[in-house]
Amino acid sequence: MTAGEKYRQTRREAAGTGWALVVLIVFWCLAGFGLSRVEVRILHLPLWVWAAVGGSWLLALGLVKYLTTRVFRDMDLGEEAGHDDR
C-alpha cells in the first residue's frame, strides 16, 4: 500500500468516525429532548433517560460495528520497503 493510499484510508476512517459522532449527537438530542414531555416511567426514571442514554449506547455499539467491518481497514503503518528518509 502506497503512502497516498494509506493517507486516503486514514482520512476515510476519520471521516467515518466524525459522521458517527454527528449521528450520535443528533440521536441523543432527539431522544432526550424529543421524549421529554412523555410521561412514561421505567424503574422510576423518565423514558427520555432510557432513550437518550441507553439508546445512544446501543446506537454507538452498532456504529462501531459498522465502522470496524465496513470502513476501517487493517494496514501496516510502518515505512514502505525501499523508502529512505535520510
C-alpha positions as a LaTeX table, in Angstrom:
\begin{tabular}{lrrr}
\hline
Residue & $x$ (\AA) & $y$ (\AA) & $z$ (\AA) \\
\hline
Met1 & 0.00 & 0.00 & 0.00 \\
Thr2 & 1.47 & 3.36 & $-1.00$ \\
Ala3 & 1.69 & 6.38 & 1.26 \\
Gly4 & $-1.09$ & 8.08 & $-0.72$ \\
Glu5 & $-3.39$ & 5.08 & $-0.31$ \\
Lys6 & $-2.65$ & 5.00 & 3.42 \\
Tyr7 & $-3.42$ & 8.70 & 3.67 \\
Arg8 & $-6.73$ & 8.30 & 1.81 \\
Gln9 & $-7.71$ & 5.34 & 4.00 \\
Thr10 & $-6.82$ & 7.25 & 7.17 \\
Arg11 & $-8.94$ & 10.21 & 6.01 \\
Arg12 & $-11.81$ & 7.84 & 5.19 \\
Glu13 & $-11.65$ & 6.34 & 8.68 \\
Ala14 & $-11.52$ & 9.79 & 10.30 \\
Ala15 & $-14.49$ & 11.00 & 8.25 \\
Gly16 & $-16.48$ & 7.88 & 9.14 \\
Thr17 & $-15.75$ & 8.39 & 12.82 \\
Gly18 & $-16.78$ & 12.04 & 12.56 \\
Trp19 & $-20.07$ & 11.14 & 10.90 \\
Ala20 & $-20.73$ & 8.51 & 13.56 \\
Leu21 & $-20.25$ & 11.20 & 16.22 \\
Val22 & $-22.68$ & 13.54 & 14.46 \\
Val23 & $-25.27$ & 10.75 & 14.21 \\
Leu24 & $-24.87$ & 10.00 & 17.93 \\
Ile25 & $-25.27$ & 13.65 & 18.94 \\
Val26 & $-28.37$ & 14.10 & 16.79 \\
Phe27 & $-29.89$ & 10.89 & 18.13 \\
Trp28 & $-29.13$ & 11.89 & 21.72 \\
Cys29 & $-30.77$ & 15.28 & 21.23 \\
Leu30 & $-33.84$ & 13.84 & 19.52 \\
Ala31 & $-34.26$ & 11.04 & 22.04 \\
Gly32 & $-33.62$ & 13.22 & 25.08 \\
Phe33 & $-35.40$ & 16.43 & 24.18 \\
Gly34 & $-37.96$ & 14.82 & 21.88 \\
Leu35 & $-39.25$ & 12.49 & 24.59 \\
Ser36 & $-39.00$ & 14.96 & 27.47 \\
Arg37 & $-42.77$ & 15.55 & 27.57 \\
Val38 & $-43.69$ & 11.86 & 27.55 \\
Glu39 & $-44.95$ & 10.81 & 30.99 \\
Val40 & $-43.83$ & 7.16 & 30.75 \\
Arg41 & $-41.51$ & 6.00 & 33.55 \\
Ile42 & $-39.42$ & 2.84 & 33.73 \\
Leu43 & $-37.91$ & 1.99 & 37.12 \\
His44 & $-38.81$ & 5.49 & 38.34 \\
Leu45 & $-36.85$ & 7.14 & 35.52 \\
Pro46 & $-38.48$ & 9.04 & 32.64 \\
Leu47 & $-38.50$ & 7.43 & 29.21 \\
Trp48 & $-36.19$ & 10.12 & 27.81 \\
Val49 & $-33.39$ & 8.96 & 30.15 \\
Trp50 & $-33.60$ & 5.40 & 28.87 \\
Ala51 & $-33.89$ & 6.50 & 25.24 \\
Ala52 & $-31.12$ & 9.11 & 25.33 \\
Val53 & $-28.60$ & 7.23 & 27.46 \\
Gly54 & $-29.36$ & 3.58 & 26.72 \\
Gly55 & $-30.38$ & 4.20 & 23.12 \\
Ser56 & $-27.25$ & 6.24 & 22.43 \\
Trp57 & $-25.11$ & 3.49 & 23.91 \\
Leu58 & $-26.76$ & 0.83 & 21.73 \\
Leu59 & $-26.51$ & 3.05 & 18.66 \\
Ala60 & $-22.82$ & 3.65 & 19.40 \\
Leu61 & $-22.22$ & $-0.11$ & 19.53 \\
Gly62 & $-23.93$ & $-0.51$ & 16.16 \\
Leu63 & $-21.96$ & 2.34 & 14.62 \\
Val64 & $-18.67$ & 0.94 & 15.89 \\
Lys65 & $-19.55$ & $-2.46$ & 14.45 \\
Tyr66 & $-20.34$ & $-0.82$ & 11.11 \\
Leu67 & $-17.13$ & 1.21 & 11.11 \\
Thr68 & $-14.91$ & $-1.74$ & 12.00 \\
Thr69 & $-16.44$ & $-4.05$ & 9.40 \\
Arg70 & $-17.10$ & $-1.64$ & 6.51 \\
Val71 & $-14.87$ & 1.43 & 6.86 \\
Phe72 & $-11.73$ & 0.60 & 8.84 \\
Arg73 & $-9.02$ & $-1.43$ & 7.17 \\
Asp74 & $-6.06$ & $-3.22$ & 8.70 \\
Met75 & $-2.87$ & $-1.81$ & 7.24 \\
Asp76 & 0.79 & $-1.60$ & 8.11 \\
Leu77 & 1.67 & 1.92 & 9.25 \\
Gly78 & 5.41 & 1.29 & 9.02 \\
Glu79 & 7.68 & 2.62 & 6.35 \\
Glu80 & 7.35 & 1.33 & 2.81 \\
Ala81 & 10.01 & $-1.06$ & 1.53 \\
Gly82 & 12.83 & 0.76 & $-0.25$ \\
His83 & 11.90 & 4.17 & 1.18 \\
Asp84 & 14.71 & 6.00 & 2.98 \\
Asp85 & 14.21 & 9.35 & 4.75 \\
Arg86 & 17.94 & 10.12 & 5.12 \\
\hline
\end{tabular}
